[in-house]
Amino acid sequence: MFVVRNLMPKERLWLPERLWNGLIGQSQGDLHDGNGLSDASTPNGAISNPIFENVDYDILTIGNHELYVSEVAYETFNQFSKAYGDRYVTSNVQIINPATGNFEYIGSKYRYFTTDHGLRIMAFGVLFDFTGNSNVSKVIKAKDLVKEAWFLDAVKYPQPIDLFIITGHNPVDTTASSSTIGTIYSTIRGLRPNVPIQAFGGHTHIRDFKVYDTMSTGLESGRYCETLGWMSMSGINSSTFKGNQKPRGVPNPTQKAIKVSNGTSSAPNSTTAASNLVYSRRYLDWNRLTFSYHAVGSQDSTFDLHSGQRVTNEITQDRKKLNLTALYGCAPETYCQSCKPFGADGNIFGLIQTALAATVINESRADIPRLIIVNTGHIRFDLVKGPFTFDDSFIVSPFDDAFQFIPNVPYSIASQVLGILNAGAFQKRSTDDSASHLLSTHDFSFNTPLIPTDACTAPDDQAKAQHSHLRRRAEPLTRNRRATALTPGYVTTDDFGTNGDDTPHSAIPFFRQPNDAQANASFPTTGLPEKVDLVFLDFIGANYIIPALTKAGGKYTKEDISYYVDKEFTTNSYLPAYARKFWQANVPNCPVGKGVGYED
């Protein structure tokens, strides 16, 4: 049986039809925030969701980014979930139906289905215990979900079940602080000790594969459309399966569910059942070269399908309508989010500090010294040397958090705030906070390097030249491609070892960043100011800035907070403003860098 995450349309598969032994395409949500195609429309996703609907997924579920904003949540409920019917599974996410005033599941609670080759599957879609949703939706905690009668009835379904699937915007590493997959897995395993369980996760934005027990594993396939995760398994005991457990002509999965590191299997609640299951997994870089390399009939003349060309044309037209290629300026170098230490040359937060000081200005108070504190989670990706466009502004800093301030704070107090914030827990939105959503590498517990921002696009001529030695042919997904020169990217270690990356890379360093960064502006040329305007993002004011000021010896309340600049000028605005003013050299012919991990 083969399982693919974030699958392309099924017409363009890498296997001939005789090898389709149970192919399942999945998506774990978060289709909003981080790209102009989704974020430049109103509501967010109104244009991009119909494009996603071209993908023939078998199971989809919801992410937290579908729930922050009520309009987005309702678009998901009224349009996107309806396009997929019972395939859109939201076992623990509900929304208020405006027509009835009652909470309803956004999608189906579960999906029981039989594949074309006779495998009988019970699937649940479980979001982690998210609390930052708007008040029109509700996320049921996993510990409560597993007690609900309908869930227990589904686990004990009267019809035969060959495989349980737990899919979710939810870390597959059950030790991660935000993961609830272990709770779901343990409940199912306790009631059905002899049925395989397969998890597919997300949210932590990493490549990962976990072994739970001898019949259960979990796959997580990266982030931001830069990885396609492939997993295959054989040996499922099914009286109705009509496919070939060991198809000829391709490598078959061979690895039992045993951790390579210590040769044993461990899990929150292990099964003692004997298992003939064997697995393989692969993390594919998301680009045309990867897909054509593995595809059957992959010459350029046959690789493109009419349906694919239609979707490409649709995307191109939508990008033109949204003016996503509008050029703000030429980024003079590459700035990475985490490949360099905070404060080092090339770290993006040095650029952020400079840009904030140059653009976040209240003209009536421009001469008053100010400290500007921002949550580092508002930066979502790297900024690569070259054209900085309208689209890039959403990729790098998609959220629209406004700037508030408290005037005339003694510098002796204000100067302590950054240290207090960085010594504390990362700032998270409360459910009643009207400001935009922010997350951080701390929130995601990143433990693998980031990759260049162009990972989701077709490689340019330079990239094609670097890979010109690769023959265009169908290549089994259980072999690694070997390049003579490694390029920077993912280097993954998981419970199955180090052979999961489809394309070998040289590792990009990873450095944790602080909770917050601070810019100083209009300071005296000598000495320190007596008082400053303390400027900060609106979502951290009442819940984090005020307590920090109190700890520093100040006496302030939320009534002292007001907007420093027009609230329409946000964290999505200041980099474009900076680029328009300071990055005009070489426009419109911007020199283009190689990407993160390279020395330009």
Secondary structure as UniProt FT lines:
FT   STRAND          2..5
FT   HELIX           10..12
FT   HELIX           17..19
FT   STRAND          24..27
FT   HELIX           36..39
FT   TURN            44..47
FT   HELIX           48..52
FT   TURN            53..54
FT   STRAND          59..60
FT   HELIX           64..66
FT   HELIX           70..75
FT   HELIX           76..80
FT   HELIX           81..84
FT   HELIX           85..87
FT   STRAND          88..89
FT   TURN            91..92
FT   STRAND          93..96
FT   TURN            98..100
FT   STRAND          103..105
FT   STRAND          111..114
FT   TURN            116..117
FT   STRAND          120..125
FT   TURN            135..136
FT   STRAND          137..139
FT   HELIX           142..145
FT   TURN            146..147
FT   HELIX           149..155
FT   STRAND          163..167
FT   TURN            174..175
FT   TURN            177..178
FT   HELIX           181..191
FT   TURN            193..194
FT   STRAND          197..201
FT   STRAND          207..213
FT   TURN            214..215
FT   STRAND          216..221
FT   TURN            224..225
FT   STRAND          227..234
FT   TURN            248..249
FT   TURN            260..262
FT   TURN            268..269
FT   STRAND          278..285
FT   HELIX           288..294
FT   TURN            296..297
FT   HELIX           300..303
FT   HELIX           306..322
FT   TURN            323..325
FT   STRAND          327..331
FT   STRAND          335..336
FT   TURN            342..343
FT   TURN            345..346
FT   HELIX           348..359
FT   HELIX           363..365
FT   TURN            366..367
FT   STRAND          370..375
FT   HELIX           376..378
FT   STRAND          386..389
FT   HELIX           390..396
FT   STRAND          402..410
FT   HELIX           411..414
FT   TURN            415..416
FT   HELIX           417..423
FT   TURN            431..432
FT   HELIX           441..444
FT   HELIX           453..456
FT   HELIX           461..466
FT   TURN            467..469
FT   TURN            477..478
FT   STRAND          487..489
FT   TURN            495..496
FT   STRAND          505..507
FT   STRAND          516..521
FT   STRAND          531..537
FT   HELIX           538..540
FT   HELIX           541..545
FT   HELIX           546..551
FT   TURN            552..553
FT   HELIX           558..560
FT   STRAND          562..563
FT   TURN            567..568
FT   TURN            571..573
FT   HELIX           574..582
FT   TURN            585..588
FT   TURN            596..597
//
